[in-house]
């Protein structure tokens, strides 16, 4: 069994994975060593991988060093495709992991992986199995905060799902603009890729997808645990315990 740790900007995920299947998943604002102790007492975990984009993760690395053989996610690990990117040191490990997760499900052909979380990211792997990069734009909360912080009178609106694309109040207009704006951005980018690349497979992931997937025109595959699955694949590829 593998322990997969994904420390994101908004949420931390910890999964126990056996034979490629997630058998236990924690999703919370912060993960403590006691959470990992509890999982290790419940499951016969043999190795771990950690991916982190946060600063206060030292206590978890210390825990791993004393409990399990582990791999720290980076662009320098063995991957199931070749990175064609100017500076891989600046490439987010979550983008790599999501792309690996997508490639695990769709091992051939042109593939576009879209994540909706703190940011909206697009990552493209071509039919020759080269990761070509993609794009990054603000996510839901960033857009809402920006409208408030960079204007004089627009309110600080907490996110909630919309039921009509026409907002009949300032609050609903902001929510519509953010939700439908992201949906239109995703649809437009998918169209751009499909114009250039034939037989494109598109897969969506990220915790925010559920808020605007019904507003998308394009039909796509969805998988909320793509990063976890990708990290698990990377751990297995780079396993030195065998």
C-alpha positions as CSV (number, residue, x, y, z in Angstrom):
1,X,0.0,0.0,0.0
2,X,1.1,3.5,-0.8
3,X,0.6,6.8,1.1
4,X,0.1,9.7,-1.2
5,X,0.2,13.3,0.2
6,X,-0.8,16.3,-1.8
7,X,-0.4,19.6,0.0
8,X,-2.3,22.2,-2.1
9,X,-2.9,25.9,-1.5
10,X,-6.5,25.5,-0.4
11,X,-6.8,21.9,0.8
12,X,-4.4,19.0,1.8
13,X,-5.2,15.5,0.6
14,X,-3.9,12.3,2.0
15,X,-4.7,9.0,0.4
16,X,-4.0,5.3,1.0
17,X,-3.8,3.6,-2.4
18,X,-3.6,-0.2,-3.0
19,X,-3.3,-1.6,-6.5
20,X,-4.1,1.7,-8.1
21,X,-7.3,2.2,-6.1
22,X,-7.9,4.8,-3.4
23,X,-9.2,3.0,-0.3
24,X,-8.9,5.9,2.1
25,X,-9.0,9.7,1.4
26,X,-8.6,12.6,3.7
27,X,-9.3,16.1,2.4
28,X,-8.9,18.9,5.0
29,X,-7.4,22.4,5.4
30,X,-4.3,21.0,7.1
31,X,-2.7,17.6,7.7
32,X,-0.9,16.9,11.0
33,X,1.6,14.0,11.8
34,X,-1.1,12.6,14.0
35,X,-3.3,12.1,10.9
36,X,-0.5,10.1,9.3
37,X,0.1,8.1,12.5
38,X,-3.5,7.1,12.5
39,X,-3.4,5.9,8.9
40,X,-0.2,4.0,9.5
41,X,-1.8,2.2,12.4
42,X,-4.8,1.2,10.2
43,X,-3.1,0.2,7.0
44,X,0.1,-1.8,6.0
45,X,1.6,1.2,4.2
46,X,5.0,0.4,2.6
47,X,6.1,3.7,1.0
48,X,5.0,7.3,0.4
49,X,5.2,10.3,-1.9
50,X,4.7,13.9,-1.0
51,X,3.9,16.9,-3.3
52,X,3.8,20.3,-1.6
53,X,3.2,23.9,-2.7
54,X,3.0,25.2,0.8
55,X,5.7,26.6,3.1
56,X,4.8,25.0,6.5
57,X,5.4,21.4,5.5
58,X,8.6,20.6,7.4
59,X,6.9,18.7,10.2
60,X,5.4,16.3,7.6
61,X,8.8,15.7,6.0
62,X,10.3,15.0,9.4
63,X,7.5,12.5,10.0
64,X,8.2,10.7,6.7
65,X,11.9,10.5,7.4
66,X,11.3,8.5,10.5
67,X,8.4,6.3,9.4
68,X,8.5,5.4,5.7
69,X,10.6,5.3,2.6
70,X,9.3,8.2,0.6
71,X,9.7,10.2,-2.6
72,X,9.5,14.0,-2.8
73,X,7.7,15.0,-6.0
74,X,9.8,17.0,-8.5
75,X,10.2,17.3,-12.2
76,X,13.5,15.3,-12.0
77,X,11.7,12.0,-11.2
78,X,11.0,9.4,-13.9
79,X,7.8,10.2,-15.7
80,X,5.7,8.4,-18.3
81,X,6.3,11.3,-20.8
82,X,9.1,13.7,-21.7
83,X,8.9,17.3,-20.3
84,X,9.3,19.9,-23.1
85,X,9.3,22.9,-20.9
86,X,11.8,25.9,-20.7
87,X,12.4,25.7,-16.9
88,X,11.1,22.5,-15.2
89,X,12.2,23.9,-11.8
90,X,9.3,26.4,-12.1
91,X,6.7,23.8,-13.3
92,X,4.2,23.1,-10.6
93,X,4.3,19.5,-9.3
94,X,0.5,19.4,-9.2
95,X,0.5,20.2,-12.9
96,X,2.9,17.3,-13.6
97,X,1.0,14.9,-11.3
98,X,-2.4,15.7,-12.9
99,X,-0.8,15.2,-16.3
100,X,0.6,11.8,-15.3
101,X,-2.9,10.9,-13.9
102,X,-4.4,11.8,-17.2
103,X,-1.8,9.8,-19.1
104,X,-2.5,6.8,-16.8
105,X,-6.1,6.8,-18.0
106,X,-5.4,7.7,-21.6
107,X,-1.9,6.4,-22.5
108,X,-2.0,7.4,-26.2
109,X,-3.1,10.4,-28.3
110,X,-3.3,14.1,-27.7
111,X,-4.4,14.9,-24.1
112,X,-5.5,18.1,-22.4
113,X,-5.7,18.1,-18.6
114,X,-7.6,21.0,-17.0
115,X,-7.4,21.7,-13.2
116,X,-9.8,24.0,-11.4
117,X,-8.5,24.9,-8.0
118,X,-6.7,28.0,-6.6
119,X,-5.8,28.5,-10.3
120,X,-7.2,27.3,-13.6
121,X,-4.4,25.3,-15.3
122,X,-4.3,23.7,-18.8
123,X,-1.6,21.1,-19.5
124,X,-1.1,19.4,-22.9
125,X,0.6,16.1,-23.8
126,X,0.9,15.4,-27.5
127,X,0.5,12.1,-29.3
128,X,4.3,11.7,-29.4
129,X,4.2,11.7,-25.5
130,X,5.8,15.1,-25.0
131,X,4.5,17.4,-22.3
132,X,4.3,20.8,-24.0
133,X,3.1,23.0,-21.2
134,X,-0.2,25.0,-21.3
135,X,-1.5,28.0,-19.4
136,X,-2.4,29.3,-15.9
137,X,-5.1,31.8,-15.0
138,X,-6.8,32.9,-11.7
139,X,-9.3,30.5,-10.0
140,X,-12.7,31.3,-8.5
141,X,-11.5,32.8,-5.2
142,X,-8.8,34.8,-6.8
143,X,-11.3,36.4,-9.2
144,X,-13.7,37.2,-6.4
145,X,-11.0,38.8,-4.2
146,X,-9.6,40.8,-7.1
147,X,-13.0,42.3,-8.0
148,X,-13.2,43.5,-4.4
149,X,-9.6,44.6,-3.8
150,X,-9.1,46.4,-7.1
151,X,-12.4,48.4,-7.1
152,X,-13.8,51.0,-4.8
153,X,-17.3,49.7,-4.2
154,X,-17.7,46.1,-5.3
155,X,-18.3,43.8,-2.3
156,X,-16.3,40.9,-1.1
157,X,-18.5,38.1,-2.2
158,X,-18.2,34.5,-0.9
159,X,-18.6,31.9,-3.5
160,X,-21.9,30.0,-4.0
161,X,-23.2,28.2,-7.1
162,X,-25.4,30.1,-9.5
163,X,-28.7,29.0,-11.0
164,X,-29.0,31.6,-13.8
165,X,-26.3,33.3,-15.9
166,X,-28.1,36.6,-15.6
167,X,-27.5,38.2,-12.2
168,X,-30.3,40.4,-10.9
169,X,-28.1,41.8,-8.1
170,X,-24.5,43.0,-7.7
171,X,-23.7,39.8,-5.8
172,X,-25.3,37.5,-8.3
173,X,-23.7,39.5,-11.2
174,X,-20.3,39.0,-9.7
175,X,-20.9,35.3,-9.1
176,X,-22.3,34.9,-12.7
177,X,-19.3,36.8,-14.2
178,X,-16.8,34.6,-12.3
179,X,-18.6,31.3,-12.9
180,X,-19.6,31.8,-16.5
181,X,-16.3,33.5,-17.2
182,X,-14.3,30.5,-16.2
183,X,-16.7,28.2,-18.1
184,X,-16.3,30.3,-21.2
185,X,-12.6,30.4,-20.8
186,X,-12.4,26.6,-20.5
187,X,-14.7,26.1,-23.5
188,X,-12.7,28.6,-25.6
189,X,-9.4,27.0,-24.8
190,X,-10.7,23.5,-25.5
191,X,-11.8,24.8,-28.9
192,X,-8.4,26.3,-29.6
193,X,-6.7,23.0,-28.8
194,X,-9.1,21.0,-30.9
195,X,-8.6,23.4,-33.9
196,X,-4.9,22.6,-33.8
197,X,-4.8,19.0,-32.6
198,X,-6.9,16.1,-33.8
199,X,-8.6,13.5,-31.7
200,X,-8.0,15.5,-28.5
201,X,-9.1,13.9,-25.2
202,X,-10.0,16.4,-22.4
203,X,-10.1,15.5,-18.8
204,X,-11.1,17.8,-15.9
205,X,-10.1,17.7,-12.3
206,X,-9.9,19.9,-9.2
207,X,-12.2,20.7,-6.4
208,X,-13.9,23.7,-8.1
209,X,-15.0,21.8,-11.3
210,X,-18.3,21.0,-9.7
211,X,-19.3,24.7,-9.5
212,X,-19.3,25.3,-13.2
213,X,-19.2,22.0,-15.1
214,X,-22.9,22.4,-15.9
215,X,-22.1,25.6,-17.7
216,X,-19.6,24.0,-20.0
217,X,-20.6,23.4,-23.6
218,X,-17.9,20.9,-24.3
219,X,-18.3,17.3,-23.1
220,X,-15.3,16.0,-21.2
221,X,-14.1,13.3,-18.8
222,X,-14.0,14.3,-15.1
223,X,-11.9,12.9,-12.3
224,X,-11.6,14.7,-9.0
225,X,-8.7,12.6,-7.8
226,X,-6.4,12.9,-10.8
227,X,-3.5,14.4,-8.9
228,X,-3.6,11.7,-6.3
229,X,-3.7,9.0,-9.0
230,X,-0.8,10.7,-10.9
231,X,1.3,10.9,-7.7
232,X,0.7,7.2,-7.0
233,X,1.8,6.3,-10.5
234,X,5.0,8.4,-10.1
235,X,5.7,6.7,-6.8
236,X,5.5,3.3,-8.4
237,X,7.7,4.3,-11.3
238,X,10.3,5.7,-9.0
239,X,10.1,2.9,-6.3
240,X,13.6,1.9,-5.1
241,X,12.3,-0.6,-2.6
242,X,11.7,-3.4,-5.1
